[in-house]
Amino acid sequence: MRHYYKTHGKHCYLRSFQSKCPKCNAIVLFWECTHGSKVFFEYPPYGKLVRHFCRYHKGKFNVKKKFQIIVKKPKGLLDYQSPSCPVCGKLFKNISSLEDHLENLKKNDIYHKLFFDNKISFEENLHRNSDLPKLHEQPEFGKINIKKEKKID
């Protein structure tokens, strides 16, 4: 009784015989398993079977193409910088959510209360931070950091 396993191995041999490659007419070993897999191997087989790679298509088809690596920037994420809490760094969708966050935490958290006592407005802090050039080479948690490429003139 044959057991039909789900993986290939010594148990899944069905038949093998000497044949010719239909593309390059080289003498190969045709191997078929119980799963229906058909493979050509180099003939004569010495030790481990070596898969036959046809020499007919040695030009454009058999060579791996070296494509240029394209790095795409995420759309929409870098156009608008979302407001973040200057104390804990949490990101918000709009300024009203940030104000609600600060109002709720100024009663419970010491750091938020100290920030609120200094009375720095969100817009001034946001514009002041965006005007400064960023010198961070290390990625920051929760923010998208993209290094600017050096342009060669």
N, CA, C and O atoms as a GROMACS GRO file, in nm:
protein
  612
    1MET      N    1   0.084  -0.118   0.000
    1MET     CA    2   0.000   0.000   0.000
    1MET      C    3   0.088   0.124   0.000
    1MET      O    4   0.180   0.137   0.082
    2ARG      N    5   0.061   0.215  -0.091
    2ARG     CA    6   0.138   0.339  -0.101
    2ARG      C    7   0.078   0.446  -0.013
    2ARG      O    8  -0.044   0.465  -0.010
    3HIS      N    9   0.165   0.516   0.058
    3HIS     CA   10   0.120   0.632   0.135
    3HIS      C   11   0.154   0.756   0.054
    3HIS      O   12   0.268   0.771   0.010
    4TYR      N   13   0.059   0.842   0.034
    4TYR     CA   14   0.083   0.964  -0.042
    4TYR      C   15   0.112   1.077   0.055
    4TYR      O   16   0.022   1.131   0.121
    5TYR      N   17   0.240   1.112   0.063
    5TYR     CA   18   0.282   1.220   0.152
    5TYR      C   19   0.267   1.353   0.082
    5TYR      O   20   0.253   1.360  -0.040
    6LYS      N   21   0.271   1.460   0.160
    6LYS     CA   22   0.256   1.593   0.104
    6LYS      C   23   0.389   1.654   0.061
    6LYS      O   24   0.389   1.758  -0.007
    7THR      N   25   0.501   1.594   0.098
    7THR     CA   26   0.632   1.650   0.065
    7THR      C   27   0.709   1.554  -0.024
    7THR      O   28   0.676   1.436  -0.034
    8HIS      N   29   0.813   1.608  -0.090
    8HIS     CA   30   0.899   1.526  -0.174
    8HIS      C   31   1.004   1.457  -0.089
    8HIS      O   32   1.041   1.507   0.017
    9GLY      N   33   1.051   1.344  -0.134
    9GLY     CA   34   1.155   1.270  -0.064
    9GLY      C   35   1.179   1.136  -0.133
    9GLY      O   36   1.138   1.116  -0.247
   10LYS      N   37   1.245   1.044  -0.062
   10LYS     CA   38   1.273   0.912  -0.120
   10LYS      C   39   1.145   0.833  -0.142
   10LYS      O   40   1.140   0.745  -0.228
   11HIS      N   41   1.042   0.863  -0.065
   11HIS     CA   42   0.917   0.788  -0.074
   11HIS      C   43   0.834   0.827  -0.196
   11HIS      O   44   0.742   0.753  -0.232
   12CYS      N   45   0.862   0.940  -0.262
   12CYS     CA   46   0.773   0.986  -0.368
   12CYS      C   47   0.829   0.960  -0.508
   12CYS      O   48   0.792   1.029  -0.603
   13TYR      N   49   0.916   0.861  -0.524
   13TYR     CA   50   0.971   0.824  -0.654
   13TYR      C   51   0.865   0.749  -0.733
   13TYR      O   52   0.802   0.658  -0.679
   14LEU      N   53   0.844   0.785  -0.859
   14LEU     CA   54   0.750   0.712  -0.944
   14LEU      C   55   0.825   0.640  -1.056
   14LEU      O   56   0.812   0.518  -1.071
   15ARG      N   57   0.902   0.715  -1.136
   15ARG     CA   58   0.981   0.654  -1.243
   15ARG      C   59   1.090   0.750  -1.286
   15ARG      O   60   1.080   0.871  -1.268
   16SER      N   61   1.196   0.694  -1.346
   16SER     CA   62   1.302   0.775  -1.404
   16SER      C   63   1.366   0.696  -1.518
   16SER      O   64   1.377   0.574  -1.511
   17PHE      N   65   1.407   0.767  -1.622
   17PHE     CA   66   1.470   0.702  -1.737
   17PHE      C   67   1.552   0.803  -1.815
   17PHE      O   68   1.535   0.924  -1.800
   18GLN      N   69   1.641   0.751  -1.901
   18GLN     CA   70   1.725   0.837  -1.983
   18GLN      C   71   1.641   0.895  -2.096
   18GLN      O   72   1.561   0.824  -2.158
   19SER      N   73   1.661   1.025  -2.122
   19SER     CA   74   1.582   1.092  -2.224
   19SER      C   75   1.666   1.204  -2.285
   19SER      O   76   1.782   1.221  -2.250
   20LYS      N   77   1.606   1.279  -2.377
   20LYS     CA   78   1.672   1.395  -2.438
   20LYS      C   79   1.597   1.521  -2.398
   20LYS      O   80   1.474   1.522  -2.389
   21CYS      N   81   1.674   1.628  -2.377
   21CYS     CA   82   1.613   1.757  -2.345
   21CYS      C   83   1.543   1.809  -2.471
   21CYS      O   84   1.604   1.811  -2.577
   22PRO      N   85   1.416   1.850  -2.462
   22PRO     CA   86   1.345   1.895  -2.581
   22PRO      C   87   1.400   2.026  -2.639
   22PRO      O   88   1.375   2.056  -2.755
   23LYS      N   89   1.474   2.104  -2.560
   23LYS     CA   90   1.524   2.233  -2.608
   23LYS      C   91   1.664   2.224  -2.667
   23LYS      O   92   1.690   2.278  -2.774
   24CYS      N   93   1.755   2.154  -2.596
   24CYS     CA   94   1.895   2.153  -2.641
   24CYS      C   95   1.942   2.015  -2.687
   24CYS      O   96   2.057   2.000  -2.727
   25ASN      N   97   1.856   1.915  -2.683
   25ASN     CA   98   1.885   1.777  -2.726
   25ASN      C   99   2.002   1.714  -2.651
   25ASN      O  100   2.069   1.626  -2.705
   26ALA      N  101   2.026   1.756  -2.528
   26ALA     CA  102   2.128   1.693  -2.445
   26ALA      C  103   2.069   1.569  -2.379
   26ALA      O  104   1.949   1.562  -2.356
   27ILE      N  105   2.155   1.471  -2.348
   27ILE     CA  106   2.109   1.349  -2.282
   27ILE      C  107   2.091   1.380  -2.133
   27ILE      O  108   2.184   1.424  -2.066
   28VAL      N  109   1.970   1.358  -2.083
   28VAL     CA  110   1.935   1.392  -1.945
   28VAL      C  111   1.863   1.274  -1.880
   28VAL      O  112   1.823   1.179  -1.948
   29LEU      N  113   1.848   1.282  -1.749
   29LEU     CA  114   1.772   1.183  -1.674
   29LEU      C  115   1.636   1.245  -1.642
   29LEU      O  116   1.628   1.345  -1.571
   30PHE      N  117   1.529   1.184  -1.695
   30PHE     CA  118   1.394   1.231  -1.668
   30PHE      C  119   1.346   1.167  -1.539
   30PHE      O  120   1.351   1.045  -1.525
   31TRP      N  121   1.300   1.248  -1.443
   31TRP     CA  122   1.257   1.198  -1.312
   31TRP      C  123   1.116   1.246  -1.286
   31TRP      O  124   1.086   1.364  -1.306
   32GLU      N  125   1.029   1.156  -1.241
   32GLU     CA  126   0.890   1.191  -1.212
   32GLU      C  127   0.853   1.134  -1.076
   32GLU      O  128   0.894   1.023  -1.041
   33CYS      N  129   0.775   1.210  -0.998
   33CYS     CA  130   0.734   1.163  -0.866
   33CYS      C  131   0.583   1.143  -0.861
   33CYS      O  132   0.513   1.174  -0.957
   34THR      N  133   0.535   1.092  -0.749
   34THR     CA  134   0.392   1.064  -0.733
   34THR      C  135   0.308   1.190  -0.726
   34THR      O  136   0.187   1.185  -0.745
   35HIS      N  137   0.371   1.305  -0.699
   35HIS     CA  138   0.298   1.432  -0.694
   35HIS      C  139   0.277   1.492  -0.832
   35HIS      O  140   0.204   1.591  -0.846
   36GLY      N  141   0.339   1.433  -0.934
   36GLY     CA  142   0.326   1.485  -1.070
   36GLY      C  143   0.440   1.578  -1.110
   36GLY      O  144   0.435   1.638  -1.217
   37SER      N  145   0.540   1.590  -1.027
   37SER     CA  146   0.654   1.676  -1.057
   37SER      C  147   0.747   1.606  -1.154
   37SER      O  148   0.784   1.490  -1.135
   38LYS      N  149   0.786   1.678  -1.261
   38LYS     CA  150   0.876   1.622  -1.363
   38LYS      C  151   0.998   1.711  -1.372
   38LYS      O  152   0.986   1.832  -1.394
   39VAL      N  153   1.119   1.651  -1.357
   39VAL     CA  154   1.242   1.728  -1.353
   39VAL      C  155   1.346   1.658  -1.440
   39VAL      O  156   1.351   1.535  -1.445
   40PHE      N  157   1.429   1.738  -1.508
   40PHE     CA  158   1.543   1.685  -1.582
   40PHE      C  159   1.669   1.701  -1.499
   40PHE      O  160   1.693   1.808  -1.442
   41PHE      N  161   1.751   1.594  -1.491
   41PHE     CA  162   1.879   1.597  -1.420
   41PHE      C  163   1.990   1.564  -1.519
   41PHE      O  164   1.966   1.503  -1.623
   42GLU      N  165   2.113   1.605  -1.486
   42GLU     CA  166   2.229   1.576  -1.570
   42GLU      C  167   2.251   1.424  -1.574
   42GLU      O  168   2.232   1.354  -1.475
   43TYR      N  169   2.291   1.376  -1.692
   43TYR     CA  170   2.315   1.232  -1.709
   43TYR      C  171   2.460   1.210  -1.745
   43TYR      O  172   2.512   1.290  -1.822
   44PRO      N  173   2.528   1.112  -1.699
   44PRO     CA  174   2.492   1.010  -1.602
   44PRO      C  175   2.497   1.064  -1.460
   44PRO      O  176   2.581   1.148  -1.429
   45PRO      N  177   2.408   1.016  -1.373
   45PRO     CA  178   2.406   1.066  -1.235
   45PRO      C  179   2.516   1.002  -1.151
   45PRO      O  180   2.520   0.880  -1.134
   46TYR      N  181   2.606   1.085  -1.099
   46TYR     CA  182   2.711   1.038  -1.007
   46TYR      C  183   2.683   1.102  -0.872
   46TYR      O  184   2.697   1.223  -0.857
   47GLY      N  185   2.645   1.023  -0.774
   47GLY     CA  186   2.618   1.077  -0.641
   47GLY      C  187   2.488   1.156  -0.639
   47GLY      O  188   2.384   1.106  -0.681
   48LYS      N  189   2.495   1.278  -0.592
   48LYS     CA  190   2.377   1.363  -0.580
   48LYS      C  191   2.332   1.410  -0.718
   48LYS      O  192   2.414   1.445  -0.802
   49LEU      N  193   2.200   1.411  -0.740
   49LEU     CA  194   2.147   1.452  -0.870
   49LEU      C  195   2.164   1.603  -0.888
   49LEU      O  196   2.135   1.682  -0.798
   50VAL      N  197   2.213   1.641  -1.007
   50VAL     CA  198   2.232   1.783  -1.041
   50VAL      C  199   2.129   1.820  -1.146
   50VAL      O  200   2.120   1.754  -1.249
   51ARG      N  201   2.053   1.923  -1.120
   51ARG     CA  202   1.947   1.964  -1.211
   51ARG      C  203   2.005   2.015  -1.342
   51ARG      O  204   2.108   2.083  -1.344
   52HIS      N  205   1.937   1.983  -1.451
   52HIS     CA  206   1.982   2.022  -1.585
   52HIS      C  207   1.933   2.164  -1.615
   52HIS      O  208   1.813   2.192  -1.611
   53PHE      N  209   2.028   2.252  -1.646
   53PHE     CA  210   1.994   2.386  -1.692
   53PHE      C  211   2.028   2.391  -1.840
   53PHE      O  212   2.142   2.371  -1.880
   54CYS      N  213   1.929   2.417  -1.920
   54CYS     CA  214   1.942   2.410  -2.064
   54CYS      C  215   2.041   2.514  -2.115
   54CYS      O  216   2.035   2.631  -2.075
   55ARG      N  217   2.130   2.472  -2.203
   55ARG     CA  218   2.230   2.563  -2.259
   55ARG      C  219   2.177   2.636  -2.383
   55ARG      O  220   2.247   2.720  -2.439
   56TYR      N  221   2.057   2.605  -2.424
   56TYR     CA  222   1.998   2.665  -2.543
   56TYR      C  223   1.970   2.814  -2.521
   56TYR      O  224   1.999   2.896  -2.608
   57HIS      N  225   1.915   2.847  -2.404
   57HIS     CA  226   1.883   2.987  -2.372
   57HIS      C  227   1.990   3.043  -2.281
   57HIS      O  228   1.961   3.074  -2.165
   58LYS      N  229   2.109   3.058  -2.328
   58LYS     CA  230   2.216   3.108  -2.242
   58LYS      C  231   2.224   3.260  -2.245
   58LYS      O  232   2.289   3.318  -2.159
   59GLY      N  233   2.160   3.324  -2.339
   59GLY     CA  234   2.172   3.469  -2.356
   59GLY      C  235   2.087   3.548  -2.259
   59GLY      O  236   2.114   3.550  -2.139
   60LYS      N  237   1.984   3.612  -2.310
   60LYS     CA  238   1.903   3.705  -2.231
   60LYS      C  239   1.815   3.635  -2.127
   60LYS      O  240   1.790   3.692  -2.021
   61PHE      N  241   1.769   3.515  -2.156
   61PHE     CA  242   1.669   3.452  -2.071
   61PHE      C  243   1.727   3.389  -1.946
   61PHE      O  244   1.661   3.388  -1.842
   62ASN      N  245   1.848   3.336  -1.953
   62ASN     CA  246   1.904   3.259  -1.843
   62ASN      C  247   1.981   3.346  -1.744
   62ASN      O  248   2.011   3.300  -1.634
   63VAL      N  249   2.014   3.469  -1.780
   63VAL     CA  250   2.095   3.556  -1.695
   63VAL      C  251   2.002   3.641  -1.609
   63VAL      O  252   1.902   3.694  -1.658
   64LYS      N  253   2.036   3.653  -1.481
   64LYS     CA  254   1.957   3.739  -1.394
   64LYS      C  255   1.980   3.885  -1.431
   64LYS      O  256   2.093   3.927  -1.451
   65LYS      N  257   1.873   3.960  -1.441
   65LYS     CA  258   1.884   4.100  -1.478
   65LYS      C  259   1.913   4.183  -1.354
   65LYS      O  260   1.856   4.160  -1.248
   66LYS      N  261   2.002   4.278  -1.370
   66LYS     CA  262   2.035   4.366  -1.259
   66LYS      C  263   1.953   4.494  -1.275
   66LYS      O  264   1.984   4.579  -1.357
   67PHE      N  265   1.850   4.504  -1.195
   67PHE     CA  266   1.764   4.621  -1.200
   67PHE      C  267   1.814   4.726  -1.103
   67PHE      O  268   1.874   4.695  -1.000
   68GLN      N  269   1.788   4.850  -1.137
   68GLN     CA  270   1.822   4.959  -1.048
   68GLN      C  271   1.727   4.956  -0.928
   68GLN      O  272   1.607   4.936  -0.945
   69ILE      N  273   1.781   4.974  -0.809
   69ILE     CA  274   1.700   4.972  -0.688
   69ILE      C  275   1.625   5.104  -0.679
   69ILE      O  276   1.685   5.211  -0.679
   70ILE      N  277   1.493   5.095  -0.670
   70ILE     CA  278   1.408   5.214  -0.662
   70ILE      C  279   1.353   5.223  -0.521
   70ILE      O  280   1.287   5.131  -0.474
   71VAL      N  281   1.380   5.334  -0.455
   71VAL     CA  282   1.328   5.357  -0.321
   71VAL      C  283   1.218   5.461  -0.334
   71VAL      O  284   1.243   5.575  -0.371
   72LYS      N  285   1.096   5.421  -0.302
   72LYS     CA  286   0.983   5.512  -0.312
   72LYS      C  287   0.952   5.570  -0.175
   72LYS      O  288   0.947   5.498  -0.075
   73LYS      N  289   0.931   5.700  -0.172
   73LYS     CA  290   0.893   5.765  -0.047
   73LYS      C  291   0.743   5.744  -0.026
   73LYS      O  292   0.668   5.741  -0.123
   74PRO      N  293   0.699   5.730   0.098
   74PRO     CA  294   0.556   5.711   0.124
   74PRO      C  295   0.477   5.835   0.084
   74PRO      O  296   0.518   5.948   0.113
   75LYS      N  297   0.364   5.813   0.018
   75LYS     CA  298   0.283   5.924  -0.028
   75LYS      C  299   0.199   5.980   0.085
   75LYS      O  300   0.137   5.905   0.160
   76GLY      N  301   0.198   6.110   0.099
   76GLY     CA  302   0.112   6.177   0.194
   76GLY      C  303   0.165   6.185   0.335
   76GLY      O  304   0.121   6.270   0.412
   77LEU      N  305   0.258   6.099   0.372
   77LEU     CA  306   0.308   6.101   0.509
   77LEU      C  307   0.406   6.214   0.533
   77LEU      O  308   0.414   6.266   0.644
   78LEU      N  309   0.480   6.252   0.431
   78LEU     CA  310   0.581   6.355   0.449
   78LEU      C  311   0.531   6.494   0.409
   78LEU      O  312   0.598   6.593   0.438
   79ASP      N  313   0.416   6.502   0.343
   79ASP     CA  314   0.363   6.632   0.302
   79ASP      C  315   0.317   6.713   0.422
   79ASP      O  316   0.346   6.832   0.432
   80TYR      N  317   0.246   6.650   0.513
   80TYR     CA  318   0.193   6.718   0.630
   80TYR      C  319   0.249   6.651   0.754
   80TYR      O  320   0.227   6.532   0.777
   81GLN      N  321   0.321   6.729   0.832
   81GLN     CA  322   0.378   6.673   0.955
   81GLN      C  323   0.271   6.682   1.064
   81GLN      O  324   0.225   6.791   1.098
   82SER      N  325   0.232   6.568   1.118
   82SER     CA  326   0.126   6.566   1.218
   82SER      C  327   0.177   6.627   1.348
   82SER      O  328   0.293   6.608   1.384
   83PRO      N  329   0.090   6.699   1.419
   83PRO     CA  330   0.133   6.760   1.546
   83PRO      C  331   0.163   6.653   1.650
   83PRO      O  332   0.094   6.552   1.660
   84SER      N  333   0.267   6.678   1.727
   84SER     CA  334   0.306   6.583   1.831
   84SER      C  335   0.318   6.655   1.964
   84SER      O  336   0.343   6.775   1.969
   85CYS      N  337   0.299   6.581   2.069
   85CYS     CA  338   0.310   6.636   2.204
   85CYS      C  339   0.458   6.666   2.230
   85CYS      O  340   0.542   6.577   2.216
   86PRO      N  341   0.491   6.791   2.268
   86PRO     CA  342   0.631   6.824   2.292
   86PRO      C  343   0.687   6.757   2.418
   86PRO      O  344   0.808   6.752   2.435
   87VAL      N  345   0.600   6.707   2.505
   87VAL     CA  346   0.646   6.645   2.629
   87VAL      C  347   0.673   6.496   2.608
   87VAL      O  348   0.783   6.449   2.635
   88CYS      N  349   0.572   6.422   2.560
   88CYS     CA  350   0.587   6.277   2.548
   88CYS      C  351   0.612   6.231   2.404
   88CYS      O  352   0.651   6.116   2.384
   89GLY      N  353   0.591   6.318   2.304
   89GLY     CA  354   0.619   6.283   2.166
   89GLY      C  355   0.508   6.208   2.096
   89GLY      O  356   0.530   6.159   1.985
   90LYS      N  357   0.390   6.196   2.155
   90LYS     CA  358   0.279   6.125   2.095
   90LYS      C  359   0.226   6.204   1.975
   90LYS      O  360   0.214   6.326   1.982
   91LEU      N  361   0.195   6.134   1.864
   91LEU     CA  362   0.148   6.198   1.742
   91LEU      C  363  -0.005   6.204   1.740
   91LEU      O  364  -0.073   6.113   1.788
   92PHE      N  365  -0.057   6.315   1.684
   92PHE     CA  366  -0.201   6.335   1.676
   92PHE      C  367  -0.239   6.375   1.535
   92PHE      O  368  -0.156   6.425   1.459
   93LYS      N  369  -0.368   6.353   1.500
   93LYS     CA  370  -0.414   6.387   1.366
   93LYS      C  371  -0.435   6.537   1.350
   93LYS      O  372  -0.411   6.592   1.242
   94ASN      N  373  -0.480   6.604   1.456
   94ASN     CA  374  -0.501   6.748   1.446
   94ASN      C  375  -0.463   6.816   1.578
   94ASN      O  376  -0.438   6.749   1.678
   95ILE      N  377  -0.459   6.949   1.576
   95ILE     CA  378  -0.415   7.026   1.693
   95ILE      C  379  -0.516   7.018   1.807
   95ILE      O  380  -0.477   7.022   1.923
   96SER      N  381  -0.645   7.006   1.774
   96SER     CA  382  -0.745   6.999   1.881
   96SER      C  383  -0.727   6.871   1.964
   96SER      O  384  -0.748   6.873   2.086
   97SER      N  385  -0.690   6.762   1.901
   97SER     CA  386  -0.663   6.638   1.976
   97SER      C  387  -0.542   6.655   2.066
   97SER      O  388  -0.539   6.603   2.177
   98LEU      N  389  -0.442   6.728   2.017
   98LEU     CA  390  -0.324   6.756   2.098
   98LEU      C  391  -0.359   6.842   2.218
   98LEU      O  392  -0.311   6.817   2.329
   99GLU      N  393  -0.443   6.943   2.197
   99GLU     CA  394  -0.485   7.030   2.309
   99GLU      C  395  -0.564   6.950   2.412
   99GLU      O  396  -0.546   6.970   2.533
  100ASP      N  397  -0.652   6.861   2.366
  100ASP     CA  398  -0.728   6.776   2.459
  100ASP      C  399  -0.634   6.685   2.539
  100ASP      O  400  -0.655   6.663   2.658
  101HIS      N  401  -0.533   6.632   2.474
  101HIS     CA  402  -0.434   6.547   2.539
  101HIS      C  403  -0.362   6.624   2.650
  101HIS      O  404  -0.346   6.573   2.761
  102LEU      N  405  -0.321   6.746   2.620
  102LEU     CA  406  -0.249   6.826   2.720
  102LEU      C  407  -0.341   6.867   2.834
  102LEU      O  408  -0.298   6.870   2.950
  103GLU      N  409  -0.467   6.899   2.804
  103GLU     CA  410  -0.562   6.936   2.909
  103GLU      C  411  -0.586   6.819   3.004
  103GLU      O  412  -0.594   6.839   3.126
  104ASN      N  413  -0.599   6.699   2.949
  104ASN     CA  414  -0.625   6.582   3.034
  104ASN      C  415  -0.504   6.546   3.119
  104ASN      O  416  -0.519   6.507   3.234
  105LEU      N  417  -0.385   6.557   3.062
  105LEU     CA  418  -0.266   6.513   3.134
  105LEU      C  419  -0.203   6.619   3.222
  105LEU      O  420  -0.116   6.588   3.302
  106LYS      N  421  -0.246   6.745   3.208
  106LYS     CA  422  -0.185   6.847   3.294
  106LYS      C  423  -0.230   6.832   3.439
  106LYS      O  424  -0.164   6.881   3.530
  107LYS      N  425  -0.342   6.763   3.461
  107LYS     CA  426  -0.391   6.740   3.597
  107LYS      C  427  -0.319   6.622   3.662
  107LYS      O  428  -0.298   6.621   3.783
  108ASN      N  429  -0.280   6.522   3.581
  108ASN     CA  430  -0.223   6.399   3.637
  108ASN      C  431  -0.072   6.389   3.625
  108ASN      O  432  -0.006   6.334   3.713
  109ASP      N  433  -0.016   6.442   3.516
  109ASP     CA  434   0.126   6.424   3.488
  109ASP      C  435   0.205   6.550   3.522
  109ASP      O  436   0.164   6.661   3.486
  110ILE      N  437   0.317   6.534   3.591
  110ILE     CA  438   0.398   6.648   3.634
  110ILE      C  439   0.463   6.716   3.514
  110ILE      O  440   0.466   6.839   3.508
  111TYR      N  441   0.515   6.639   3.420
  111TYR     CA  442   0.586   6.696   3.306
  111TYR      C  443   0.493   6.777   3.217
  111TYR      O  444   0.532   6.883   3.168
  112HIS      N  445   0.372   6.729   3.196
  112HIS     CA  446   0.276   6.804   3.116
  112HIS      C  447   0.235   6.933   3.188
  112HIS      O  448   0.215   7.036   3.124
  113LYS      N  449   0.223   6.927   3.320
  113LYS     CA  450   0.186   7.046   3.396
  113LYS      C  451   0.296   7.151   3.389
  113LYS      O  452   0.267   7.270   3.372
  114LEU      N  453   0.422   7.109   3.400
  114LEU     CA  454   0.533   7.203   3.389
  114LEU      C  455   0.539   7.266   3.250
  114LEU      O  456   0.570   7.385   3.238
  115PHE      N  457   0.510   7.190   3.147
  115PHE     CA  458   0.508   7.245   3.012
  115PHE      C  459   0.395   7.347   2.999
  115PHE      O  460   0.411   7.451   2.936
  116PHE      N  461   0.280   7.316   3.059
  116PHE     CA  462   0.166   7.405   3.049
  116PHE      C  463   0.190   7.535   3.126
  116PHE      O  464   0.140   7.640   3.086
  117ASP      N  465   0.266   7.529   3.235
  117ASP     CA  466   0.296   7.650   3.312
  117ASP      C  467   0.385   7.747   3.235
  117ASP      O  468   0.377   7.868   3.257
  118ASN      N  469   0.469   7.697   3.146
  118ASN     CA  470   0.555   7.784   3.065
  118ASN      C  471   0.476   7.859   2.958
  118ASN      O  472   0.523   7.960   2.907
  119LYS      N  473   0.358   7.809   2.925
  119LYS     CA  474   0.265   7.873   2.831
  119LYS      C  475   0.327   7.895   2.692
  119LYS      O  476   0.319   8.004   2.636
  120ILE      N  477   0.389   7.792   2.640
  120ILE     CA  478   0.441   7.797   2.503
  120ILE      C  479   0.329   7.748   2.412
  120ILE      O  480   0.273   7.641   2.434
  121SER      N  481   0.297   7.825   2.309
  121SER     CA  482   0.187   7.787   2.221
  121SER      C  483   0.232   7.675   2.127
  121SER      O  484   0.351   7.660   2.098
  122PHE      N  485   0.135   7.598   2.081
  122PHE     CA  486   0.167   7.483   1.996
  122PHE      C  487   0.217   7.527   1.860
  122PHE      O  488   0.311   7.469   1.805
  123GLU      N  489   0.154   7.631   1.804
  123GLU     CA  490   0.191   7.675   1.670
  123GLU      C  491   0.334   7.728   1.668
  123GLU      O  492   0.410   7.699   1.576
  124GLU      N  493   0.372   7.808   1.771
  124GLU     CA  494   0.508   7.862   1.775
  124GLU      C  495   0.609   7.748   1.787
  124GLU      O  496   0.712   7.749   1.719
  125ASN      N  497   0.580   7.653   1.873
  125ASN     CA  498   0.671   7.541   1.893
  125ASN      C  499   0.681   7.455   1.766
  125ASN      O  500   0.789   7.406   1.732
  126LEU      N  501   0.569   7.438   1.696
  126LEU     CA  502   0.568   7.358   1.574
  126LEU      C  503   0.649   7.426   1.465
  126LEU      O  504   0.729   7.361   1.397
  127HIS      N  505   0.628   7.560   1.447
  127HIS     CA  506   0.702   7.632   1.344
  127HIS      C  507   0.850   7.644   1.380
  127HIS      O  508   0.936   7.637   1.292
  128ARG      N  509   0.879   7.662   1.507
  128ARG     CA  510   1.018   7.676   1.550
  128ARG      C  511   1.094   7.546   1.524
  128ARG      O  512   1.210   7.549   1.482
  129ASN      N  513   1.030   7.433   1.549
  129ASN     CA  514   1.096   7.304   1.527
  129ASN      C  515   1.111   7.273   1.378
  129ASN      O  516   1.209   7.210   1.338
  130SER      N  517   1.015   7.316   1.295
  130SER     CA  518   1.023   7.285   1.153
  130SER      C  519   1.126   7.372   1.082
  130SER      O  520   1.179   7.331   0.979
  131ASP      N  521   1.156   7.493   1.135
  131ASP     CA  522   1.254   7.581   1.071
  131ASP      C  523   1.396   7.535   1.094
  131ASP      O  524   1.483   7.559   1.011
  132LEU      N  525   1.422   7.468   1.207
  132LEU     CA  526   1.557   7.423   1.237
  132LEU      C  527   1.597   7.307   1.146
  132LEU      O  528   1.516   7.218   1.121
  133PRO      N  529   1.721   7.307   1.097
  133PRO     CA  530   1.764   7.192   1.017
  133PRO      C  531   1.781   7.069   1.106
  133PRO      O  532   1.836   7.078   1.216
  134LYS      N  533   1.735   6.956   1.056
  134LYS     CA  534   1.744   6.832   1.133
  134LYS      C  535   1.882   6.772   1.115
  134LYS      O  536   1.926   6.749   1.003
  135LEU      N  537   1.952   6.749   1.226
  135LEU     CA  538   2.085   6.692   1.223
  135LEU      C  539   2.087   6.549   1.276
  135LEU      O  540   2.194   6.494   1.301
  136HIS      N  541   1.969   6.489   1.293
  136HIS     CA  542   1.962   6.355   1.350
  136HIS      C  543   1.998   6.252   1.244
  136HIS      O  544   1.932   6.244   1.140
  137GLU      N  545   2.100   6.174   1.269
  137GLU     CA  546   2.134   6.062   1.182
  137GLU      C  547   2.072   5.933   1.235
  137GLU      O  548   2.051   5.839   1.159
  138GLN      N  549   2.043   5.929   1.365
  138GLN     CA  550   1.982   5.811   1.425
  138GLN      C  551   1.831   5.820   1.407
  138GLN      O  552   1.774   5.927   1.425
  139PRO      N  553   1.764   5.709   1.373
  139PRO     CA  554   1.619   5.712   1.361
  139PRO      C  555   1.553   5.732   1.497
  139PRO      O  556   1.600   5.680   1.598
  140GLU      N  557   1.445   5.807   1.497
  140GLU     CA  558   1.370   5.832   1.620
  140GLU      C  559   1.246   5.743   1.620
  140GLU      O  560   1.187   5.718   1.515
  141PHE      N  561   1.208   5.697   1.736
  141PHE     CA  562   1.093   5.608   1.748
  141PHE      C  563   0.965   5.686   1.718
  141PHE      O  564   0.945   5.796   1.770
  142GLY      N  565   0.880   5.630   1.634
  142GLY     CA  566   0.750   5.689   1.604
  142GLY      C  567   0.754   5.793   1.494
  142GLY      O  568   0.650   5.851   1.463
  143LYS      N  569   0.868   5.819   1.434
  143LYS     CA  570   0.877   5.919   1.327
  143LYS      C  571   0.940   5.854   1.205
  143LYS      O  572   1.017   5.759   1.216
  144ILE      N  573   0.906   5.907   1.089
  144ILE     CA  574   0.963   5.858   0.965
  144ILE      C  575   1.085   5.942   0.934
  144ILE      O  576   1.074   6.064   0.917
  145ASN      N  577   1.200   5.880   0.928
  145ASN     CA  578   1.325   5.950   0.900
  145ASN      C  579   1.376   5.908   0.764
  145ASN      O  580   1.396   5.789   0.738
  146ILE      N  581   1.398   6.005   0.677
  146ILE     CA  582   1.451   5.976   0.545
  146ILE      C  583   1.578   6.058   0.528
  146ILE      O  584   1.576   6.181   0.542
  147LYS      N  585   1.687   5.990   0.499
  147LYS     CA  586   1.813   6.061   0.476
  147LYS      C  587   1.808   6.125   0.339
  147LYS      O  588   1.764   6.063   0.242
  148LYS      N  589   1.853   6.248   0.330
  148LYS     CA  590   1.860   6.314   0.201
  148LYS      C  591   1.987   6.269   0.130
  148LYS      O  592   2.094   6.262   0.190
  149GLU      N  593   1.972   6.238   0.002
  149GLU     CA  594   2.085   6.190  -0.074
  149GLU      C  595   2.177   6.306  -0.109
  149GLU      O  596   2.132   6.418  -0.133
  150LYS      N  597   2.305   6.277  -0.112
  150LYS     CA  598   2.402   6.378  -0.153
  150LYS      C  599   2.404   6.382  -0.305
  150LYS      O  600   2.432   6.281  -0.370
  151LYS      N  601   2.374   6.498  -0.361
  151LYS     CA  602   2.372   6.512  -0.505
  151LYS      C  603   2.511   6.545  -0.555
  151LYS      O  604   2.578   6.635  -0.504
  152ILE      N  605   2.554   6.470  -0.654
  152ILE     CA  606   2.686   6.491  -0.713
  152ILE      C  607   2.668   6.577  -0.837
  152ILE      O  608   2.596   6.540  -0.930
  153ASP      N  609   2.732   6.691  -0.838
  153ASP     CA  610   2.721   6.782  -0.953
  153ASP      C  611   2.834   6.761  -1.051
  153ASP      O  612   2.840   6.829  -1.154
   0.00000   0.00000   0.00000
